[in-house]
Amino acid sequence: MIVQADCRGYVSWHEGLPPTLFWMRCTVCNHVHTEDYWTEKGLEQVFAHTHTGQAVGGNPDQKRQTWKPVVQNVLSVLG
Ligand SMILES: [Zn+2]
């Protein structure tokens, strides 16, 4: 485990969501992930109070255009 993160201070946190998440790092590929997976009911809670732009799915081409300037800025900073 890397860290146990307290989620209760996050603006979208509400009762029904876990108060903490355990973040792990894979020892093989260094991928960082939470210890548990969300159930369907849990995902409903996660996305219950999100803005439409934060929802999963949608039009990937539109999102690519939305995020293009951000990626360009990051690339110009990182080189
Ligand atoms: Zn891995």
PDB file of the backbone (N, CA, C, O) and the ligand in Angstrom, with CONECT records:
HET     ZN  A 101       1
ATOM      1  N   MET A   1       0.849  -1.191   0.000  1.00  0.00           N
ATOM      2  CA  MET A   1       0.000   0.000   0.000  1.00  0.00           C
ATOM      3  C   MET A   1       0.883   1.238   0.000  1.00  0.00           C
ATOM      4  O   MET A   1       1.859   1.319   0.747  1.00  0.00           O
ATOM      5  N   ILE A   2       0.533   2.200  -0.843  1.00  0.00           N
ATOM      6  CA  ILE A   2       1.261   3.472  -0.862  1.00  0.00           C
ATOM      7  C   ILE A   2       0.692   4.393   0.206  1.00  0.00           C
ATOM      8  O   ILE A   2       1.421   4.946   1.029  1.00  0.00           O
ATOM      9  N   VAL A   3      -0.628   4.544   0.172  1.00  0.00           N
ATOM     10  CA  VAL A   3      -1.259   5.487   1.096  1.00  0.00           C
ATOM     11  C   VAL A   3      -2.727   5.121   1.292  1.00  0.00           C
ATOM     12  O   VAL A   3      -3.371   4.571   0.398  1.00  0.00           O
ATOM     13  N   GLN A   4      -3.235   5.436   2.465  1.00  0.00           N
ATOM     14  CA  GLN A   4      -4.664   5.349   2.734  1.00  0.00           C
ATOM     15  C   GLN A   4      -5.177   6.786   2.674  1.00  0.00           C
ATOM     16  O   GLN A   4      -4.846   7.606   3.530  1.00  0.00           O
ATOM     17  N   ALA A   5      -5.979   7.083   1.669  1.00  0.00           N
ATOM     18  CA  ALA A   5      -6.423   8.460   1.440  1.00  0.00           C
ATOM     19  C   ALA A   5      -7.819   8.683   2.020  1.00  0.00           C
ATOM     20  O   ALA A   5      -8.745   7.914   1.763  1.00  0.00           O
ATOM     21  N   ASP A   6      -7.949   9.742   2.801  1.00  0.00           N
ATOM     22  CA  ASP A   6      -9.245  10.132   3.352  1.00  0.00           C
ATOM     23  C   ASP A   6     -10.010  10.900   2.283  1.00  0.00           C
ATOM     24  O   ASP A   6      -9.571  11.967   1.854  1.00  0.00           O
ATOM     25  N   CYS A   7     -11.148  10.369   1.849  1.00  0.00           N
ATOM     26  CA  CYS A   7     -11.916  10.968   0.751  1.00  0.00           C
ATOM     27  C   CYS A   7     -12.965  11.953   1.238  1.00  0.00           C
ATOM     28  O   CYS A   7     -13.561  12.665   0.429  1.00  0.00           O
ATOM     29  N   ARG A   8     -13.202  12.010   2.536  1.00  0.00           N
ATOM     30  CA  ARG A   8     -14.340  12.773   3.058  1.00  0.00           C
ATOM     31  C   ARG A   8     -14.242  14.266   2.823  1.00  0.00           C
ATOM     32  O   ARG A   8     -15.257  14.959   2.885  1.00  0.00           O
ATOM     33  N   GLY A   9     -13.055  14.783   2.554  1.00  0.00           N
ATOM     34  CA  GLY A   9     -12.919  16.211   2.302  1.00  0.00           C
ATOM     35  C   GLY A   9     -13.143  16.578   0.844  1.00  0.00           C
ATOM     36  O   GLY A   9     -13.210  17.759   0.502  1.00  0.00           O
ATOM     37  N   TYR A  10     -13.259  15.565  -0.023  1.00  0.00           N
ATOM     38  CA  TYR A  10     -13.443  15.828  -1.450  1.00  0.00           C
ATOM     39  C   TYR A  10     -14.858  16.357  -1.682  1.00  0.00           C
ATOM     40  O   TYR A  10     -15.808  15.873  -1.066  1.00  0.00           O
ATOM     41  N   VAL A  11     -15.002  17.341  -2.560  1.00  0.00           N
ATOM     42  CA  VAL A  11     -16.265  18.041  -2.753  1.00  0.00           C
ATOM     43  C   VAL A  11     -17.410  17.108  -3.167  1.00  0.00           C
ATOM     44  O   VAL A  11     -18.564  17.354  -2.813  1.00  0.00           O
ATOM     45  N   SER A  12     -17.107  16.063  -3.895  1.00  0.00           N
ATOM     46  CA  SER A  12     -18.170  15.160  -4.356  1.00  0.00           C
ATOM     47  C   SER A  12     -18.407  13.975  -3.413  1.00  0.00           C
ATOM     48  O   SER A  12     -19.249  13.121  -3.687  1.00  0.00           O
ATOM     49  N   TRP A  13     -17.664  13.925  -2.302  1.00  0.00           N
ATOM     50  CA  TRP A  13     -17.861  12.802  -1.384  1.00  0.00           C
ATOM     51  C   TRP A  13     -19.208  12.958  -0.688  1.00  0.00           C
ATOM     52  O   TRP A  13     -19.623  14.068  -0.358  1.00  0.00           O
ATOM     53  N   HIS A  14     -19.877  11.845  -0.471  1.00  0.00           N
ATOM     54  CA  HIS A  14     -21.142  11.843   0.265  1.00  0.00           C
ATOM     55  C   HIS A  14     -21.319  10.480   0.921  1.00  0.00           C
ATOM     56  O   HIS A  14     -20.637   9.516   0.573  1.00  0.00           O
ATOM     57  N   GLU A  15     -22.237  10.414   1.869  1.00  0.00           N
ATOM     58  CA  GLU A  15     -22.535   9.142   2.526  1.00  0.00           C
ATOM     59  C   GLU A  15     -22.905   8.115   1.466  1.00  0.00           C
ATOM     60  O   GLU A  15     -23.600   8.425   0.498  1.00  0.00           O
ATOM     61  N   GLY A  16     -22.438   6.904   1.659  1.00  0.00           N
ATOM     62  CA  GLY A  16     -22.647   5.857   0.663  1.00  0.00           C
ATOM     63  C   GLY A  16     -21.344   5.527  -0.038  1.00  0.00           C
ATOM     64  O   GLY A  16     -21.184   4.432  -0.578  1.00  0.00           O
ATOM     65  N   LEU A  17     -20.394   6.486  -0.031  1.00  0.00           N
ATOM     66  CA  LEU A  17     -19.052   6.238  -0.560  1.00  0.00           C
ATOM     67  C   LEU A  17     -18.138   5.871   0.602  1.00  0.00           C
ATOM     68  O   LEU A  17     -18.384   6.286   1.735  1.00  0.00           O
ATOM     69  N   PRO A  18     -17.088   5.100   0.338  1.00  0.00           N
ATOM     70  CA  PRO A  18     -16.171   4.763   1.429  1.00  0.00           C
ATOM     71  C   PRO A  18     -15.453   6.018   1.931  1.00  0.00           C
ATOM     72  O   PRO A  18     -15.142   6.906   1.137  1.00  0.00           O
ATOM     73  N   PRO A  19     -15.186   6.102   3.242  1.00  0.00           N
ATOM     74  CA  PRO A  19     -14.489   7.281   3.766  1.00  0.00           C
ATOM     75  C   PRO A  19     -13.024   7.332   3.350  1.00  0.00           C
ATOM     76  O   PRO A  19     -12.431   8.410   3.306  1.00  0.00           O
ATOM     77  N   THR A  20     -12.436   6.181   3.045  1.00  0.00           N
ATOM     78  CA  THR A  20     -11.026   6.145   2.640  1.00  0.00           C
ATOM     79  C   THR A  20     -10.853   5.200   1.461  1.00  0.00           C
ATOM     80  O   THR A  20     -11.654   4.290   1.251  1.00  0.00           O
ATOM     81  N   LEU A  21      -9.795   5.432   0.699  1.00  0.00           N
ATOM     82  CA  LEU A  21      -9.380   4.516  -0.371  1.00  0.00           C
ATOM     83  C   LEU A  21      -7.931   4.109  -0.105  1.00  0.00           C
ATOM     84  O   LEU A  21      -7.115   4.920   0.333  1.00  0.00           O
ATOM     85  N   PHE A  22      -7.627   2.842  -0.376  1.00  0.00           N
ATOM     86  CA  PHE A  22      -6.273   2.331  -0.224  1.00  0.00           C
ATOM     87  C   PHE A  22      -5.633   2.282  -1.607  1.00  0.00           C
ATOM     88  O   PHE A  22      -6.092   1.558  -2.490  1.00  0.00           O
ATOM     89  N   TRP A  23      -4.572   3.058  -1.782  1.00  0.00           N
ATOM     90  CA  TRP A  23      -3.868   3.099  -3.066  1.00  0.00           C
ATOM     91  C   TRP A  23      -2.673   2.171  -3.009  1.00  0.00           C
ATOM     92  O   TRP A  23      -1.903   2.177  -2.049  1.00  0.00           O
ATOM     93  N   MET A  24      -2.531   1.367  -4.062  1.00  0.00           N
ATOM     94  CA  MET A  24      -1.491   0.349  -4.151  1.00  0.00           C
ATOM     95  C   MET A  24      -0.630   0.623  -5.387  1.00  0.00           C
ATOM     96  O   MET A  24      -1.050   1.321  -6.309  1.00  0.00           O
ATOM     97  N   ARG A  25       0.587   0.057  -5.387  1.00  0.00           N
ATOM     98  CA  ARG A  25       1.449   0.122  -6.570  1.00  0.00           C
ATOM     99  C   ARG A  25       1.849  -1.302  -6.946  1.00  0.00           C
ATOM    100  O   ARG A  25       2.348  -2.060  -6.114  1.00  0.00           O
ATOM    101  N   CYS A  26       1.625  -1.647  -8.199  1.00  0.00           N
ATOM    102  CA  CYS A  26       2.004  -2.968  -8.702  1.00  0.00           C
ATOM    103  C   CYS A  26       3.534  -3.079  -8.688  1.00  0.00           C
ATOM    104  O   CYS A  26       4.232  -2.199  -9.191  1.00  0.00           O
ATOM    105  N   THR A  27       4.039  -4.163  -8.110  1.00  0.00           N
ATOM    106  CA  THR A  27       5.492  -4.338  -8.022  1.00  0.00           C
ATOM    107  C   THR A  27       6.115  -4.746  -9.356  1.00  0.00           C
ATOM    108  O   THR A  27       7.337  -4.712  -9.500  1.00  0.00           O
ATOM    109  N   VAL A  28       5.293  -5.129 -10.330  1.00  0.00           N
ATOM    110  CA  VAL A  28       5.806  -5.553 -11.634  1.00  0.00           C
ATOM    111  C   VAL A  28       5.897  -4.365 -12.600  1.00  0.00           C
ATOM    112  O   VAL A  28       6.933  -4.147 -13.229  1.00  0.00           O
ATOM    113  N   CYS A  29       4.790  -3.591 -12.712  1.00  0.00           N
ATOM    114  CA  CYS A  29       4.747  -2.530 -13.734  1.00  0.00           C
ATOM    115  C   CYS A  29       4.594  -1.123 -13.153  1.00  0.00           C
ATOM    116  O   CYS A  29       4.503  -0.152 -13.904  1.00  0.00           O
ATOM    117  N   ASN A  30       4.566  -1.008 -11.832  1.00  0.00           N
ATOM    118  CA  ASN A  30       4.435   0.283 -11.138  1.00  0.00           C
ATOM    119  C   ASN A  30       3.087   0.962 -11.348  1.00  0.00           C
ATOM    120  O   ASN A  30       2.930   2.135 -11.007  1.00  0.00           O
ATOM    121  N   HIS A  31       2.113   0.246 -11.904  1.00  0.00           N
ATOM    122  CA  HIS A  31       0.779   0.822 -12.061  1.00  0.00           C
ATOM    123  C   HIS A  31       0.204   1.120 -10.684  1.00  0.00           C
ATOM    124  O   HIS A  31       0.289   0.290  -9.778  1.00  0.00           O
ATOM    125  N   VAL A  32      -0.379   2.300 -10.526  1.00  0.00           N
ATOM    126  CA  VAL A  32      -0.995   2.700  -9.264  1.00  0.00           C
ATOM    127  C   VAL A  32      -2.497   2.517  -9.386  1.00  0.00           C
ATOM    128  O   VAL A  32      -3.113   2.973 -10.349  1.00  0.00           O
ATOM    129  N   HIS A  33      -3.076   1.851  -8.411  1.00  0.00           N
ATOM    130  CA  HIS A  33      -4.506   1.525  -8.466  1.00  0.00           C
ATOM    131  C   HIS A  33      -5.058   1.440  -7.050  1.00  0.00           C
ATOM    132  O   HIS A  33      -4.302   1.346  -6.083  1.00  0.00           O
ATOM    133  N   THR A  34      -6.373   1.472  -6.938  1.00  0.00           N
ATOM    134  CA  THR A  34      -6.995   1.283  -5.626  1.00  0.00           C
ATOM    135  C   THR A  34      -7.017  -0.209  -5.296  1.00  0.00           C
ATOM    136  O   THR A  34      -6.946  -1.059  -6.184  1.00  0.00           O
ATOM    137  N   GLU A  35      -7.116  -0.501  -4.024  1.00  0.00           N
ATOM    138  CA  GLU A  35      -7.094  -1.897  -3.584  1.00  0.00           C
ATOM    139  C   GLU A  35      -8.320  -2.654  -4.080  1.00  0.00           C
ATOM    140  O   GLU A  35      -8.224  -3.832  -4.426  1.00  0.00           O
ATOM    141  N   ASP A  36      -9.464  -1.993  -4.116  1.00  0.00           N
ATOM    142  CA  ASP A  36     -10.720  -2.650  -4.469  1.00  0.00           C
ATOM    143  C   ASP A  36     -11.264  -2.142  -5.800  1.00  0.00           C
ATOM    144  O   ASP A  36     -10.862  -1.093  -6.302  1.00  0.00           O
ATOM    145  N   TYR A  37     -12.176  -2.907  -6.346  1.00  0.00           N
ATOM    146  CA  TYR A  37     -12.901  -2.503  -7.549  1.00  0.00           C
ATOM    147  C   TYR A  37     -14.284  -2.028  -7.142  1.00  0.00           C
ATOM    148  O   TYR A  37     -14.832  -2.461  -6.129  1.00  0.00           O
ATOM    149  N   TRP A  38     -14.844  -1.126  -7.949  1.00  0.00           N
ATOM    150  CA  TRP A  38     -16.189  -0.624  -7.671  1.00  0.00           C
ATOM    151  C   TRP A  38     -17.229  -1.613  -8.186  1.00  0.00           C
ATOM    152  O   TRP A  38     -17.095  -2.163  -9.279  1.00  0.00           O
ATOM    153  N   THR A  39     -18.265  -1.829  -7.382  1.00  0.00           N
ATOM    154  CA  THR A  39     -19.417  -2.601  -7.845  1.00  0.00           C
ATOM    155  C   THR A  39     -20.294  -1.664  -8.677  1.00  0.00           C
ATOM    156  O   THR A  39     -20.062  -0.455  -8.706  1.00  0.00           O
ATOM    157  N   GLU A  40     -21.299  -2.221  -9.351  1.00  0.00           N
ATOM    158  CA  GLU A  40     -22.237  -1.377 -10.109  1.00  0.00           C
ATOM    159  C   GLU A  40     -22.898  -0.359  -9.196  1.00  0.00           C
ATOM    160  O   GLU A  40     -23.039   0.810  -9.556  1.00  0.00           O
ATOM    161  N   LYS A  41     -23.303  -0.805  -8.014  1.00  0.00           N
ATOM    162  CA  LYS A  41     -23.951   0.094  -7.052  1.00  0.00           C
ATOM    163  C   LYS A  41     -22.964   1.175  -6.578  1.00  0.00           C
ATOM    164  O   LYS A  41     -23.335   2.333  -6.387  1.00  0.00           O
ATOM    165  N   GLY A  42     -21.709   0.771  -6.395  1.00  0.00           N
ATOM    166  CA  GLY A  42     -20.692   1.737  -5.994  1.00  0.00           C
ATOM    167  C   GLY A  42     -20.444   2.777  -7.076  1.00  0.00           C
ATOM    168  O   GLY A  42     -20.293   3.961  -6.777  1.00  0.00           O
ATOM    169  N   LEU A  43     -20.401   2.339  -8.339  1.00  0.00           N
ATOM    170  CA  LEU A  43     -20.208   3.295  -9.439  1.00  0.00           C
ATOM    171  C   LEU A  43     -21.367   4.276  -9.529  1.00  0.00           C
ATOM    172  O   LEU A  43     -21.170   5.447  -9.853  1.00  0.00           O
ATOM    173  N   GLU A  44     -22.567   3.802  -9.245  1.00  0.00           N
ATOM    174  CA  GLU A  44     -23.725   4.714  -9.215  1.00  0.00           C
ATOM    175  C   GLU A  44     -23.498   5.803  -8.175  1.00  0.00           C
ATOM    176  O   GLU A  44     -23.825   6.967  -8.407  1.00  0.00           O
ATOM    177  N   GLN A  45     -22.940   5.426  -7.030  1.00  0.00           N
ATOM    178  CA  GLN A  45     -22.657   6.413  -5.979  1.00  0.00           C
ATOM    179  C   GLN A  45     -21.548   7.372  -6.420  1.00  0.00           C
ATOM    180  O   GLN A  45     -21.645   8.581  -6.210  1.00  0.00           O
ATOM    181  N   VAL A  46     -20.500   6.825  -7.029  1.00  0.00           N
ATOM    182  CA  VAL A  46     -19.375   7.653  -7.463  1.00  0.00           C
ATOM    183  C   VAL A  46     -19.843   8.727  -8.445  1.00  0.00           C
ATOM    184  O   VAL A  46     -19.442   9.887  -8.350  1.00  0.00           O
ATOM    185  N   PHE A  47     -20.694   8.326  -9.388  1.00  0.00           N
ATOM    186  CA  PHE A  47     -21.115   9.265 -10.436  1.00  0.00           C
ATOM    187  C   PHE A  47     -22.429   9.966 -10.111  1.00  0.00           C
ATOM    188  O   PHE A  47     -22.989  10.644 -10.972  1.00  0.00           O
ATOM    189  N   ALA A  48     -22.929   9.817  -8.898  1.00  0.00           N
ATOM    190  CA  ALA A  48     -24.211  10.424  -8.529  1.00  0.00           C
ATOM    191  C   ALA A  48     -24.134  11.952  -8.508  1.00  0.00           C
ATOM    192  O   ALA A  48     -25.127  12.624  -8.789  1.00  0.00           O
ATOM    193  N   HIS A  49     -22.963  12.505  -8.177  1.00  0.00           N
ATOM    194  CA  HIS A  49     -22.847  13.954  -8.022  1.00  0.00           C
ATOM    195  C   HIS A  49     -21.775  14.551  -8.920  1.00  0.00           C
ATOM    196  O   HIS A  49     -21.236  15.614  -8.613  1.00  0.00           O
ATOM    197  N   THR A  50     -21.461  13.887 -10.019  1.00  0.00           N
ATOM    198  CA  THR A  50     -20.439  14.419 -10.913  1.00  0.00           C
ATOM    199  C   THR A  50     -21.069  15.345 -11.956  1.00  0.00           C
ATOM    200  O   THR A  50     -22.249  15.227 -12.285  1.00  0.00           O
ATOM    201  N   HIS A  51     -20.259  16.259 -12.461  1.00  0.00           N
ATOM    202  CA  HIS A  51     -20.699  17.103 -13.563  1.00  0.00           C
ATOM    203  C   HIS A  51     -20.719  16.254 -14.834  1.00  0.00           C
ATOM    204  O   HIS A  51     -20.031  15.237 -14.912  1.00  0.00           O
ATOM    205  N   THR A  52     -21.491  16.662 -15.809  1.00  0.00           N
ATOM    206  CA  THR A  52     -21.610  15.861 -17.031  1.00  0.00           C
ATOM    207  C   THR A  52     -20.257  15.665 -17.710  1.00  0.00           C
ATOM    208  O   THR A  52     -20.020  14.619 -18.314  1.00  0.00           O
ATOM    209  N   GLY A  53     -19.378  16.643 -17.622  1.00  0.00           N
ATOM    210  CA  GLY A  53     -18.058  16.532 -18.232  1.00  0.00           C
ATOM    211  C   GLY A  53     -17.158  15.522 -17.545  1.00  0.00           C
ATOM    212  O   GLY A  53     -16.137  15.117 -18.100  1.00  0.00           O
ATOM    213  N   GLN A  54     -17.531  15.114 -16.338  1.00  0.00           N
ATOM    214  CA  GLN A  54     -16.721  14.154 -15.592  1.00  0.00           C
ATOM    215  C   GLN A  54     -17.245  12.730 -15.727  1.00  0.00           C
ATOM    216  O   GLN A  54     -16.633  11.796 -15.210  1.00  0.00           O
ATOM    217  N   ALA A  55     -18.351  12.556 -16.404  1.00  0.00           N
ATOM    218  CA  ALA A  55     -18.954  11.225 -16.514  1.00  0.00           C
ATOM    219  C   ALA A  55     -18.159  10.351 -17.471  1.00  0.00           C
ATOM    220  O   ALA A  55     -17.482  10.841 -18.375  1.00  0.00           O
ATOM    221  N   VAL A  56     -18.258   9.055 -17.253  1.00  0.00           N
ATOM    222  CA  VAL A  56     -17.589   8.088 -18.119  1.00  0.00           C
ATOM    223  C   VAL A  56     -18.364   7.963 -19.419  1.00  0.00           C
ATOM    224  O   VAL A  56     -19.590   8.075 -19.423  1.00  0.00           O
ATOM    225  N   GLY A  57     -17.671   7.737 -20.511  1.00  0.00           N
ATOM    226  CA  GLY A  57     -18.319   7.543 -21.799  1.00  0.00           C
ATOM    227  C   GLY A  57     -18.403   8.843 -22.568  1.00  0.00           C
ATOM    228  O   GLY A  57     -17.547   9.713 -22.408  1.00  0.00           O
ATOM    229  N   GLY A  58     -19.404   8.988 -23.386  1.00  0.00           N
ATOM    230  CA  GLY A  58     -19.559  10.185 -24.192  1.00  0.00           C
ATOM    231  C   GLY A  58     -18.828  10.064 -25.511  1.00  0.00           C
ATOM    232  O   GLY A  58     -18.447   8.972 -25.932  1.00  0.00           O
ATOM    233  N   ASN A  59     -18.639  11.195 -26.151  1.00  0.00           N
ATOM    234  CA  ASN A  59     -18.026  11.243 -27.477  1.00  0.00           C
ATOM    235  C   ASN A  59     -16.511  11.414 -27.334  1.00  0.00           C
ATOM    236  O   ASN A  59     -16.058  12.493 -26.953  1.00  0.00           O
ATOM    237  N   PRO A  60     -15.712  10.372 -27.630  1.00  0.00           N
ATOM    238  CA  PRO A  60     -14.262  10.482 -27.454  1.00  0.00           C
ATOM    239  C   PRO A  60     -13.618  11.526 -28.358  1.00  0.00           C
ATOM    240  O   PRO A  60     -12.624  12.144 -27.976  1.00  0.00           O
ATOM    241  N   ASP A  61     -14.177  11.733 -29.565  1.00  0.00           N
ATOM    242  CA  ASP A  61     -13.605  12.748 -30.458  1.00  0.00           C
ATOM    243  C   ASP A  61     -13.802  14.148 -29.883  1.00  0.00           C
ATOM    244  O   ASP A  61     -12.914  14.997 -29.968  1.00  0.00           O
ATOM    245  N   GLN A  62     -14.972  14.375 -29.299  1.00  0.00           N
ATOM    246  CA  GLN A  62     -15.238  15.673 -28.676  1.00  0.00           C
ATOM    247  C   GLN A  62     -14.310  15.889 -27.474  1.00  0.00           C
ATOM    248  O   GLN A  62     -13.773  16.980 -27.282  1.00  0.00           O
ATOM    249  N   LYS A  63     -14.132  14.846 -26.678  1.00  0.00           N
ATOM    250  CA  LYS A  63     -13.254  14.962 -25.514  1.00  0.00           C
ATOM    251  C   LYS A  63     -11.806  15.166 -25.931  1.00  0.00           C
ATOM    252  O   LYS A  63     -11.054  15.873 -25.260  1.00  0.00           O
ATOM    253  N   ARG A  64     -11.415  14.541 -27.046  1.00  0.00           N
ATOM    254  CA  ARG A  64     -10.052  14.724 -27.556  1.00  0.00           C
ATOM    255  C   ARG A  64      -9.821  16.186 -27.902  1.00  0.00           C
ATOM    256  O   ARG A  64      -8.753  16.729 -27.622  1.00  0.00           O
ATOM    257  N   GLN A  65     -10.826  16.837 -28.517  1.00  0.00           N
ATOM    258  CA  GLN A  65     -10.701  18.260 -28.859  1.00  0.00           C
ATOM    259  C   GLN A  65     -10.673  19.113 -27.600  1.00  0.00           C
ATOM    260  O   GLN A  65      -9.952  20.108 -27.532  1.00  0.00           O
ATOM    261  N   THR A  66     -11.469  18.716 -26.594  1.00  0.00           N
ATOM    262  CA  THR A  66     -11.510  19.472 -25.340  1.00  0.00           C
ATOM    263  C   THR A  66     -10.152  19.451 -24.648  1.00  0.00           C
ATOM    264  O   THR A  66      -9.687  20.471 -24.141  1.00  0.00           O
ATOM    265  N   TRP A  67      -9.514  18.267 -24.634  1.00  0.00           N
ATOM    266  CA  TRP A  67      -8.264  18.106 -23.881  1.00  0.00           C
ATOM    267  C   TRP A  67      -7.022  18.399 -24.704  1.00  0.00           C
ATOM    268  O   TRP A  67      -5.920  18.437 -24.156  1.00  0.00           O
ATOM    269  N   LYS A  68      -7.173  18.609 -26.010  1.00  0.00           N
ATOM    270  CA  LYS A  68      -6.024  18.852 -26.882  1.00  0.00           C
ATOM    271  C   LYS A  68      -5.154  20.018 -26.396  1.00  0.00           C
ATOM    272  O   LYS A  68      -3.935  19.862 -26.331  1.00  0.00           O
ATOM    273  N   PRO A  69      -5.731  21.187 -26.050  1.00  0.00           N
ATOM    274  CA  PRO A  69      -4.870  22.282 -25.599  1.00  0.00           C
ATOM    275  C   PRO A  69      -4.149  21.974 -24.289  1.00  0.00           C
ATOM    276  O   PRO A  69      -3.036  22.452 -24.070  1.00  0.00           O
ATOM    277  N   VAL A  70      -4.760  21.197 -23.435  1.00  0.00           N
ATOM    278  CA  VAL A  70      -4.119  20.836 -22.168  1.00  0.00           C
ATOM    279  C   VAL A  70      -2.900  19.960 -22.436  1.00  0.00           C
ATOM    280  O   VAL A  70      -1.821  20.182 -21.885  1.00  0.00           O
ATOM    281  N   VAL A  71      -3.096  18.959 -23.298  1.00  0.00           N
ATOM    282  CA  VAL A  71      -1.988  18.067 -23.637  1.00  0.00           C
ATOM    283  C   VAL A  71      -0.867  18.856 -24.306  1.00  0.00           C
ATOM    284  O   VAL A  71       0.310  18.639 -24.018  1.00  0.00           O
ATOM    285  N   GLN A  72      -1.241  19.781 -25.209  1.00  0.00           N
ATOM    286  CA  GLN A  72      -0.215  20.594 -25.887  1.00  0.00           C
ATOM    287  C   GLN A  72       0.567  21.427 -24.876  1.00  0.00           C
ATOM    288  O   GLN A  72       1.788  21.545 -24.982  1.00  0.00           O
ATOM    289  N   ASN A  73      -0.126  22.001 -23.900  1.00  0.00           N
ATOM    290  CA  ASN A  73       0.558  22.796 -22.879  1.00  0.00           C
ATOM    291  C   ASN A  73       1.513  21.931 -22.051  1.00  0.00           C
ATOM    292  O   ASN A  73       2.635  22.342 -21.756  1.00  0.00           O
ATOM    293  N   VAL A  74       1.061  20.748 -21.685  1.00  0.00           N
ATOM    294  CA  VAL A  74       1.906  19.845 -20.902  1.00  0.00           C
ATOM    295  C   VAL A  74       3.138  19.463 -21.721  1.00  0.00           C
ATOM    296  O   VAL A  74       4.253  19.450 -21.200  1.00  0.00           O
ATOM    297  N   LEU A  75       2.937  19.152 -23.002  1.00  0.00           N
ATOM    298  CA  LEU A  75       4.067  18.780 -23.850  1.00  0.00           C
ATOM    299  C   LEU A  75       5.059  19.929 -23.993  1.00  0.00           C
ATOM    300  O   LEU A  75       6.269  19.707 -24.023  1.00  0.00           O
ATOM    301  N   SER A  76       4.546  21.163 -24.083  1.00  0.00           N
ATOM    302  CA  SER A  76       5.461  22.288 -24.238  1.00  0.00           C
ATOM    303  C   SER A  76       6.255  22.531 -22.954  1.00  0.00           C
ATOM    304  O   SER A  76       7.392  23.000 -23.005  1.00  0.00           O
ATOM    305  N   VAL A  77       5.654  22.210 -21.798  1.00  0.00           N
ATOM    306  CA  VAL A  77       6.362  22.381 -20.525  1.00  0.00           C
ATOM    307  C   VAL A  77       7.360  21.257 -20.312  1.00  0.00           C
ATOM    308  O   VAL A  77       8.486  21.496 -19.874  1.00  0.00           O
ATOM    309  N   LEU A  78       6.956  20.039 -20.620  1.00  0.00           N
ATOM    310  CA  LEU A  78       7.825  18.887 -20.374  1.00  0.00           C
ATOM    311  C   LEU A  78       8.822  18.636 -21.500  1.00  0.00           C
ATOM    312  O   LEU A  78       9.843  17.976 -21.308  1.00  0.00           O
ATOM    313  N   GLY A  79       8.507  19.175 -22.676  1.00  0.00           N
ATOM    314  CA  GLY A  79       9.428  18.983 -23.800  1.00  0.00           C
ATOM    315  C   GLY A  79       9.252  17.656 -24.489  1.00  0.00           C
ATOM    316  O   GLY A  79       9.960  17.362 -25.452  1.00  0.00           O
TER     317      GLY A  79
HETATM  318 ZN    ZN A 101       1.306  -4.464 -12.915  1.00  0.00          ZN2+
END
